[in-house]
Amino acid sequence: MLAKSKAAIENLHNQLNLKKGANVCYGAEAVFRHVESNSFLRGLQKAADTGDGAFTIEVSSEPSPQIVWKIGSHRSYQTDGDAIYFDD
């Protein structure tokens, strides 16, 4: 099981390296990395302490192959496939 998990993480690292520098679009799946700590943001499938229906997030030294974020648009004129611009 541990070898399978290590292989999944290595595969995810390889996929991330291939996509490095590419434009990110609405509707895309993304893995977020905190630049200063070089840690990855991951969500846990447990309720957050706030009790507002949110789930817990944390930083981890390795990305999680089970948790991938999908970037949704927040304006009616933005659709999946549209590029995301800085300060959008």
C-alpha positions in Angstrom: 0.0 0.0 0.0 2.8 2.4 0.9 4.6 1.7 -2.4 1.4 2.4 -4.3 1.0 5.7 -2.5 4.6 6.7 -3.2 4.1 5.8 -6.9 0.9 7.9 -7.0 2.7 10.9 -5.5 5.7 10.5 -7.8 3.2 10.4 -10.8 1.6 13.5 -9.5 4.9 15.3 -9.3 5.7 14.3 -12.9 2.3 15.6 -14.0 2.9 18.9 -12.2 6.3 19.4 -13.7 4.8 18.9 -17.2 2.2 21.6 -16.6 4.6 24.1 -14.9 4.4 27.4 -16.7 1.2 26.6 -18.6 -1.8 29.0 -18.4 -4.5 28.1 -15.9 -8.1 28.2 -17.1 -11.5 28.2 -15.3 -12.7 24.7 -14.9 -9.2 23.3 -14.7 -8.0 21.0 -11.9 -5.2 22.5 -9.9 -2.8 21.6 -7.1 -1.7 24.6 -5.1 1.8 25.0 -3.6 2.7 27.6 -1.0 5.8 29.3 -2.5 7.7 30.3 0.7 7.3 26.9 2.5 7.3 24.8 -0.7 4.3 23.0 0.9 1.2 21.8 -0.9 -2.3 22.8 0.1 -4.6 19.9 0.6 -8.1 19.4 1.9 -9.1 16.9 4.5 -12.5 15.2 4.4 -13.4 16.3 7.9 -15.4 19.3 8.9 -13.7 22.5 9.8 -13.9 23.9 13.3 -16.2 26.7 12.1 -19.1 24.3 11.6 -20.2 26.3 8.5 -20.2 23.3 6.2 -16.6 24.0 5.3 -13.9 21.3 5.3 -10.4 21.5 6.8 -7.4 22.5 4.8 -3.7 22.1 5.7 -0.3 22.3 4.1 1.7 19.1 3.5 5.2 18.4 2.2 3.7 16.1 -0.5 0.7 16.8 -2.8 -2.3 14.6 -2.3 -3.4 12.6 -5.3 -6.9 12.3 -3.8 -7.5 16.1 -3.4 -7.3 18.1 -6.6 -9.0 21.6 -6.6 -11.2 22.7 -9.5 -11.2 26.4 -10.3 -14.7 27.7 -10.8 -15.6 31.0 -12.3 -17.2 33.7 -10.2 -18.7 35.9 -12.9 -21.4 35.0 -15.3 -19.4 35.9 -18.4 -16.5 33.5 -17.3 -16.8 30.0 -18.6 -14.8 26.8 -18.3 -11.8 27.1 -20.6 -11.4 30.9 -20.3 -7.9 31.9 -19.1 -7.5 33.2 -15.6 -5.6 36.5 -15.4 -3.8 38.0 -12.4 -6.1 40.0 -10.1 -9.2 38.5 -11.9 
